[in-house]
Amino acid sequence: MTTQRRNFLRLFGASGLATSMASWSLPTLAASDVATTLAKSSGRRVVVVGGGFGGTIAAKFIRMQDPGIEVVLIEPNRQFVASPMSNLYLGGLLPDLSTLTMGYDQLLAQHDIKMVYDSVTAIDPQKKTVTVSTDTIDYDRLILSPGIDFRTEEIQGYDRQTTPEQMPHAWKTGAQTQLLRQQLVDMPDGGTVVLTVPAAPFRCHAAPYERASMIAMYLQQHKPKSKIVLLDANPDILVHAELFKKGWKKHYDGIIDYRSAQKLIAVDAGKRSVALQSGKEIRGDVVNLIPPQRAGQIAVAAGLVGRDKSWCPVNELTFESTLKKNIHVIGDACSAGAMPKSGFSANGQAKICAHNIVALMNDKEPSEISGIDTAFSYVSAKEAASVVSVFATKDSKIIQVPNSGGVSPDWSETEAAYASSWFKNILTEMSS
């Protein structure tokens, strides 16, 4: 094993276990400041778009490995609200979203990252610039971590403006999550919750089934005459299939009505009904409609999605787009071989991408990767399970290492403690 590869594996395993999450007060760049402050880079510059699980870590690790590279992070929101654990809020285990929320001030101060709170409206791969509002920022390399958007055009009757207000997806944590929670609280006892699961791939394959568990827990405690109809477009539960079925039998027998291979094709938001490919129509008092997904809109607009019109193909060693040079795509938006779409994966991809961008910008060869992904799921207030996968690069493709990883043998309080600890640690690593 080369020294370079050993150092990289050590880097990949780094974690932020003991960093304070105290908030610092640091001036940041408003949109109007961009033209004069960032108009033209005098040295080497990486621009990172997206301040989530991937973008924050990519920005941080580039600065850690080569302080001579200027990093500009662009994000429209001044706080990040994480999706993992948001299902616990829907189940009533969290009083609000504050424990899922982090700011950027300490990260920016500690690593001297320049921040622009704005939305990217255009990318010019030829000129190597991104546009925010009416200004442009040049880059040597660009990292996109734009998350997901929805393929709502595939659902007849779906209006992107009004339907989410009546049938919230709650797949981007924030106002949608709060709306779905309020609808559950307002629903009369004896009501029906309809939850739709899109065909894979989508962000976090275990999350819809965890959500069903948390909503079932809430109904059992507060609306015991109510039930959930879980309409899954996939042929079976995608993650922890036997464990979820076992857990539902133990905790929520008669509350969760799971139906596989039920693809949604149309909606009537006024009637709160969904039409299925099978010809059936299902009505709910609350409808949590999770649409099929694609890469974030800026990646689509920049011509970075592949023939599937959904995800961004990348070089699986460097995460550089195979369609546009000097642009790297990480997180949920990219097609990363065997790696799933999760916050854990985005964190790992960011470290890999940052390491190899620094290598490329210093005329060195990129390193092969080796990493893990762990997906935690709750089935009750105190019980969770996990699935662990180990990944490596083979023939420039990310593969799951044979006979590695594994699934929890059962739901347990220990796994719930691990899940809570992982979430606190990853937010700390992102914010400091």
C-alpha positions as CSV (number, residue, x, y, z in Angstrom):
1,M,0.0,0.0,0.0
2,T,1.5,3.4,-1.0
3,T,1.9,6.2,1.5
4,Q,-0.5,8.3,-0.4
5,R,-3.2,5.6,-0.2
6,R,-2.6,5.1,3.5
7,N,-2.9,8.8,4.2
8,F,-6.1,8.9,2.2
9,L,-7.7,6.0,4.1
10,R,-6.8,7.8,7.3
11,L,-8.4,10.9,6.0
12,F,-11.6,9.1,5.0
13,G,-12.0,7.7,8.5
14,A,-11.7,11.1,10.2
15,S,-14.7,12.2,12.3
16,G,-15.7,15.2,14.3
17,L,-16.5,13.5,17.6
18,A,-15.6,16.2,20.1
19,T,-16.1,19.6,18.5
20,S,-18.4,22.1,20.1
21,M,-21.4,23.2,18.1
22,A,-21.4,26.7,19.5
23,S,-22.5,29.3,17.0
24,W,-19.9,32.0,15.9
25,S,-20.8,35.4,14.5
26,L,-19.0,35.9,11.2
27,P,-19.7,38.4,8.4
28,T,-20.6,36.6,5.2
29,L,-20.9,37.7,1.6
30,A,-24.3,39.0,0.6
31,A,-25.3,38.6,-3.0
32,S,-24.5,42.3,-3.7
33,D,-20.9,41.9,-2.5
34,V,-20.1,39.1,-4.9
35,A,-19.2,41.2,-8.0
36,T,-16.4,43.2,-6.2
37,T,-15.2,40.5,-3.8
38,L,-15.2,37.4,-6.0
39,A,-15.2,38.7,-9.6
40,K,-11.9,37.1,-10.6
41,S,-9.7,34.7,-8.8
42,S,-6.0,35.6,-8.5
43,G,-5.0,32.1,-7.5
44,R,-6.5,28.6,-7.4
45,R,-10.2,28.5,-6.6
46,V,-12.8,25.8,-6.0
47,V,-16.4,26.8,-5.9
48,V,-18.8,24.4,-4.0
49,V,-22.5,24.6,-4.6
50,G,-24.7,23.2,-1.8
51,G,-24.3,23.4,1.9
52,G,-25.5,20.0,2.9
53,F,-23.9,16.7,3.8
54,G,-21.6,16.8,0.7
55,G,-20.9,20.4,0.1
56,T,-19.8,21.4,3.6
57,I,-17.4,18.5,3.9
58,A,-15.9,19.0,0.5
59,A,-15.3,22.7,1.2
60,K,-13.8,21.9,4.6
61,F,-11.5,19.0,3.5
62,I,-10.1,21.0,0.5
63,R,-9.0,23.8,2.9
64,M,-7.6,21.3,5.4
65,Q,-5.5,19.5,2.7
66,D,-4.3,22.6,0.8
67,P,-4.8,26.0,2.4
68,G,-3.5,27.5,-0.8
69,I,-6.7,26.7,-2.6
70,E,-9.4,29.3,-2.1
71,V,-12.9,27.8,-1.5
72,V,-16.2,29.6,-2.1
73,L,-19.3,27.9,-0.7
74,I,-22.6,28.9,-2.3
75,E,-25.9,28.1,-0.4
76,P,-29.2,30.0,-0.4
77,N,-30.1,29.1,3.2
78,R,-28.4,30.4,6.3
79,Q,-29.1,27.2,8.2
80,F,-29.1,23.6,7.1
81,V,-31.9,21.4,8.3
82,A,-31.0,17.7,8.1
83,S,-33.3,15.0,6.8
84,P,-32.0,12.1,9.0
85,M,-34.1,11.9,12.2
86,S,-36.9,14.1,10.7
87,N,-39.1,11.0,10.8
88,L,-38.8,11.1,14.6
89,Y,-40.3,14.6,14.5
90,L,-43.2,13.3,12.5
91,G,-43.7,10.6,15.1
92,G,-43.8,13.2,17.9
93,L,-40.4,12.2,19.4
94,L,-38.9,15.6,18.7
95,P,-40.8,18.8,19.7
96,D,-39.4,20.8,16.8
97,L,-36.7,20.8,14.1
98,S,-34.0,22.7,16.2
99,T,-32.0,19.5,16.9
100,L,-31.8,18.9,13.1
101,T,-30.6,22.4,12.4
102,M,-27.0,23.8,12.1
103,G,-25.5,27.1,11.0
104,Y,-22.3,27.7,9.0
105,D,-20.5,30.4,11.0
106,Q,-18.0,28.2,12.9
107,L,-17.2,26.2,9.7
108,L,-16.4,29.3,7.8
109,A,-14.3,30.9,10.5
110,Q,-12.3,27.8,11.4
111,H,-11.4,27.0,7.7
112,D,-11.4,30.4,6.1
113,I,-14.1,29.5,3.6
114,K,-15.8,32.3,1.7
115,M,-19.6,32.1,1.8
116,V,-22.2,33.4,-0.6
117,Y,-25.8,33.1,0.6
118,D,-27.5,33.0,-2.8
119,S,-28.9,30.6,-5.4
120,V,-26.9,29.6,-8.5
121,T,-28.9,30.4,-11.6
122,A,-26.5,29.3,-14.3
123,I,-23.2,27.5,-14.9
124,D,-21.0,28.2,-17.9
125,P,-18.6,25.2,-18.2
126,Q,-16.7,26.9,-21.1
127,K,-16.0,30.1,-19.2
128,K,-15.8,28.2,-15.9
129,T,-18.2,30.5,-14.1
130,V,-21.3,30.3,-12.0
131,T,-24.0,33.0,-11.9
132,V,-25.7,34.1,-8.7
133,S,-28.3,36.7,-8.9
134,T,-26.7,39.1,-11.5
135,D,-23.1,38.4,-10.6
136,T,-20.6,35.7,-11.7
137,I,-17.9,33.8,-9.9
138,D,-15.1,32.1,-11.7
139,Y,-13.6,28.7,-10.7
140,D,-10.8,26.3,-11.5
141,R,-12.9,23.4,-10.4
142,L,-16.6,23.3,-9.4
143,I,-18.2,20.9,-7.0
144,L,-22.0,20.5,-7.2
145,S,-23.8,19.0,-4.3
146,P,-27.4,20.1,-5.2
147,G,-29.4,17.3,-3.7
148,I,-32.6,16.1,-5.3
149,D,-35.5,17.5,-7.3
150,F,-38.8,15.7,-8.2
151,R,-40.0,14.3,-11.5
152,T,-43.6,15.4,-10.9
153,E,-44.3,15.7,-14.6
154,E,-44.7,11.9,-14.5
155,I,-47.7,12.2,-12.2
156,Q,-50.9,13.3,-13.9
157,G,-52.7,16.1,-12.1
158,Y,-49.7,17.1,-10.0
159,D,-49.1,20.9,-9.7
160,R,-45.7,21.8,-8.4
161,Q,-47.1,24.9,-6.6
162,T,-50.3,23.7,-5.1
163,T,-50.2,19.9,-4.7
164,P,-47.4,19.9,-2.1
165,E,-49.5,22.1,0.1
166,Q,-52.3,19.6,0.1
167,M,-50.2,16.4,-0.3
168,P,-46.8,17.2,1.3
169,H,-43.8,15.2,0.3
170,A,-41.7,16.3,3.3
171,W,-38.7,14.9,1.5
172,K,-36.8,18.2,2.0
173,T,-36.8,18.9,5.7
174,G,-38.4,22.2,6.8
175,A,-41.7,23.7,6.0
176,Q,-43.0,20.6,4.3
177,T,-42.1,18.4,7.3
178,Q,-43.9,20.8,9.6
179,L,-46.9,20.8,7.3
180,L,-47.2,17.0,7.3
181,R,-46.8,16.9,11.1
182,Q,-49.6,19.4,11.5
183,Q,-51.8,17.5,9.1
184,L,-51.3,14.3,11.2
185,V,-52.1,16.2,14.4
186,D,-55.3,17.7,12.9
187,M,-56.5,14.4,11.4
188,P,-59.5,13.0,13.3
189,D,-59.1,9.6,15.0
190,G,-60.3,6.9,12.6
191,G,-58.6,8.7,9.6
192,T,-56.4,7.1,7.0
193,V,-52.9,8.2,6.2
194,V,-51.7,7.3,2.6
195,L,-47.9,7.2,2.1
196,T,-46.6,6.6,-1.4
197,V,-43.0,5.3,-2.1
198,P,-41.5,6.0,-5.6
199,A,-39.6,3.5,-7.6
200,A,-35.9,3.3,-6.7
201,P,-33.5,5.0,-6.9
202,F,-34.3,7.9,-4.7
203,R,-32.9,9.7,-1.6
204,C,-32.5,7.2,1.3
205,H,-34.2,4.0,0.5
206,A,-35.0,3.1,4.1
207,A,-36.6,6.4,5.0
208,P,-40.2,5.8,3.7
209,Y,-40.5,2.6,5.8
210,E,-39.0,4.3,8.9
211,R,-41.5,7.1,8.3
212,A,-44.4,4.6,8.2
213,S,-43.1,3.2,11.5
214,M,-42.9,6.6,13.2
215,I,-46.4,7.7,11.9
216,A,-47.8,4.4,13.1
217,M,-46.3,4.9,16.5
218,Y,-47.9,8.4,16.7
219,L,-51.3,7.0,15.6
220,Q,-51.2,4.1,18.0
221,Q,-50.6,6.6,20.9
222,H,-52.9,9.4,19.9
223,K,-55.3,8.2,17.2
224,P,-55.7,4.4,17.8
225,K,-58.6,4.0,15.3
226,S,-56.5,5.3,12.4
227,K,-54.3,3.4,10.0
228,I,-51.7,3.8,7.3
229,V,-51.9,2.6,3.7
230,L,-48.3,2.3,2.4
231,L,-48.3,2.2,-1.4
232,D,-44.8,1.1,-2.6
233,A,-43.9,1.3,-6.3
234,N,-41.2,-1.3,-5.6
235,P,-41.7,-5.1,-5.6
236,D,-40.8,-5.2,-1.9
237,I,-39.4,-3.1,1.0
238,L,-36.0,-1.9,-0.2
239,V,-34.0,-2.0,3.1
240,H,-34.5,-4.2,6.2
241,A,-37.4,-5.9,4.5
242,E,-37.8,-8.8,6.9
243,L,-36.9,-6.6,9.9
244,F,-39.5,-4.0,9.1
245,K,-42.2,-6.7,8.6
246,K,-41.2,-8.2,11.9
247,G,-41.2,-4.9,13.7
248,W,-44.5,-3.9,12.2
249,K,-46.0,-7.2,13.3
250,K,-44.7,-6.7,16.8
251,H,-45.6,-3.0,17.3
252,Y,-48.2,-1.9,14.8
253,D,-50.2,-5.0,13.8
254,G,-53.3,-3.8,12.0
255,I,-52.1,-0.2,11.7
256,I,-49.8,-0.4,8.7
257,D,-51.4,-1.8,5.5
258,Y,-48.3,-2.4,3.2
259,R,-49.0,-2.9,-0.5
260,S,-46.1,-3.6,-2.9
261,A,-45.9,-2.9,-6.6
262,Q,-48.4,-0.1,-6.4
263,K,-47.1,2.6,-8.8
264,L,-48.7,6.1,-8.5
265,I,-49.7,7.6,-11.8
266,A,-52.1,10.4,-11.0
267,V,-53.4,12.5,-8.2
268,D,-56.5,14.6,-7.3
269,A,-55.3,16.9,-4.5
270,G,-58.7,18.3,-3.9
271,K,-60.1,14.9,-3.2
272,R,-56.9,13.8,-1.5
273,S,-56.8,10.7,-3.7
274,V,-54.2,8.9,-5.7
275,A,-54.6,6.7,-8.8
276,L,-52.4,3.7,-9.3
277,Q,-51.2,1.9,-12.4
278,S,-53.3,-1.1,-11.3
279,G,-56.4,1.0,-11.9
280,K,-57.2,1.5,-8.2
281,E,-57.9,4.8,-6.6
282,I,-57.0,5.3,-2.9
283,R,-58.2,8.2,-0.8
284,G,-56.6,9.4,2.4
285,D,-57.4,12.0,5.1
286,V,-53.6,12.8,5.0
287,V,-51.6,12.0,1.9
288,N,-47.8,11.9,2.1
289,L,-46.9,11.8,-1.6
290,I,-43.2,11.2,-2.2
291,P,-42.6,11.8,-6.0
292,P,-40.0,10.1,-8.1
293,Q,-36.7,11.9,-8.0
294,R,-33.8,13.3,-10.0
295,A,-30.7,15.4,-9.5
296,G,-31.2,19.0,-8.2
297,Q,-32.5,21.4,-10.9
298,I,-29.2,23.3,-11.3
299,A,-27.5,20.0,-12.4
300,V,-30.3,19.4,-14.9
301,A,-30.0,23.0,-16.3
302,A,-26.2,22.6,-16.6
303,G,-26.6,19.5,-18.8
304,L,-25.0,17.2,-16.2
305,V,-27.7,14.5,-16.1
306,G,-27.3,11.4,-18.2
307,R,-29.5,9.5,-20.6
308,D,-31.8,8.5,-17.8
309,K,-32.7,12.2,-17.4
310,S,-32.4,11.8,-13.7
311,W,-28.8,11.4,-12.3
312,C,-25.4,12.8,-13.1
313,P,-22.8,10.3,-14.5
314,V,-19.4,10.8,-13.0
315,N,-15.9,9.4,-13.0
316,E,-16.3,7.2,-9.9
317,L,-12.7,7.8,-8.9
318,T,-12.8,11.7,-8.8
319,F,-16.5,12.4,-9.1
320,E,-15.8,14.6,-12.1
321,S,-18.7,14.7,-14.5
322,T,-18.3,12.6,-17.6
323,L,-20.3,15.2,-19.5
324,K,-18.6,18.5,-18.5
325,K,-14.9,18.9,-17.6
326,N,-13.8,20.4,-14.3
327,I,-17.2,20.0,-12.7
328,H,-17.6,17.4,-9.9
329,V,-21.0,16.1,-8.7
330,I,-21.4,14.4,-5.3
331,G,-24.2,13.3,-3.0
332,D,-27.7,12.3,-4.0
333,A,-27.4,13.9,-7.5
334,C,-24.7,11.6,-8.8
335,S,-24.6,8.1,-10.0
336,A,-21.9,6.6,-7.8
337,G,-21.9,3.0,-8.7
338,A,-23.0,0.8,-5.8
339,M,-23.1,3.6,-3.3
340,P,-26.6,4.5,-2.2
341,K,-28.1,8.0,-1.9
342,S,-27.7,8.9,1.7
343,G,-26.1,11.6,4.0
344,F,-23.5,9.1,5.0
345,S,-22.5,8.4,1.4
346,A,-22.5,12.1,0.6
347,N,-20.1,12.7,3.5
348,G,-17.7,10.0,2.2
349,Q,-18.0,11.1,-1.4
350,A,-17.1,14.7,-0.4
351,K,-13.9,13.5,1.3
352,I,-12.9,11.4,-1.7
353,C,-13.7,14.2,-4.1
354,A,-11.9,16.8,-2.1
355,H,-8.8,14.6,-1.7
356,N,-8.6,13.9,-5.5
357,I,-9.3,17.5,-6.5
358,V,-6.4,18.6,-4.4
359,A,-4.3,15.9,-6.0
360,L,-5.3,17.0,-9.5
361,M,-4.7,20.7,-8.8
362,N,-1.2,19.8,-7.6
363,D,-0.4,17.6,-10.6
364,K,-0.7,14.4,-8.7
365,E,-2.5,11.2,-9.5
366,P,-5.9,10.6,-7.8
367,S,-6.2,7.9,-5.2
368,E,-8.4,4.8,-5.3
369,I,-11.2,4.9,-2.8
370,S,-12.3,2.7,0.1
371,G,-15.2,3.6,2.3
372,I,-18.4,2.6,4.0
373,D,-22.0,3.5,4.3
374,T,-24.3,2.9,7.2
375,A,-28.0,3.4,7.1
376,F,-29.9,3.6,10.4
377,S,-33.7,3.1,10.7
378,Y,-36.0,3.5,13.7
379,V,-39.0,1.2,14.1
380,S,-40.1,2.5,17.5
381,A,-39.1,5.2,20.0
382,K,-36.3,3.1,21.4
383,E,-35.4,0.5,18.7
384,A,-33.4,0.9,15.5
385,A,-31.4,-1.3,13.1
386,S,-28.6,-0.6,10.6
387,V,-27.2,-1.9,7.4
388,V,-23.5,-1.5,6.7
389,S,-21.8,-1.7,3.3
390,V,-18.2,-1.4,2.4
391,F,-17.2,0.0,-1.0
392,A,-14.0,0.1,-3.1
393,T,-13.0,1.0,-6.6
394,K,-12.5,-1.7,-9.2
395,D,-11.8,-0.9,-12.8
396,S,-12.7,2.7,-12.1
397,K,-16.1,1.7,-10.8
398,I,-17.4,1.8,-7.2
399,I,-18.4,-1.7,-6.1
400,Q,-19.7,-3.1,-2.9
401,V,-16.9,-5.3,-1.5
402,P,-18.1,-9.0,-1.5
403,N,-18.8,-10.6,1.8
404,S,-18.5,-7.3,3.7
405,G,-20.9,-5.3,5.8
406,G,-24.1,-6.7,7.1
407,V,-27.6,-6.1,8.6
408,S,-28.5,-5.9,12.2
409,P,-29.9,-9.2,13.5
410,D,-32.8,-7.5,15.1
411,W,-34.2,-4.1,16.3
412,S,-32.4,-2.9,19.4
413,E,-31.9,0.0,21.8
414,T,-28.2,-0.2,21.1
415,E,-28.6,0.5,17.4
416,A,-30.9,3.5,18.4
417,A,-28.0,4.8,20.5
418,Y,-25.6,4.4,17.6
419,A,-28.0,6.2,15.3
420,S,-28.3,9.1,17.6
421,S,-24.6,9.3,18.1
422,W,-23.8,9.1,14.4
423,F,-26.3,12.0,13.7
424,K,-24.8,14.3,16.3
425,N,-21.2,13.5,15.1
426,I,-21.9,14.1,11.5
427,L,-23.6,17.5,12.2
428,T,-20.6,18.5,14.3
429,E,-18.2,17.5,11.6
430,M,-20.2,19.6,9.1
431,S,-20.5,22.7,11.2
432,S,-17.0,23.1,12.6
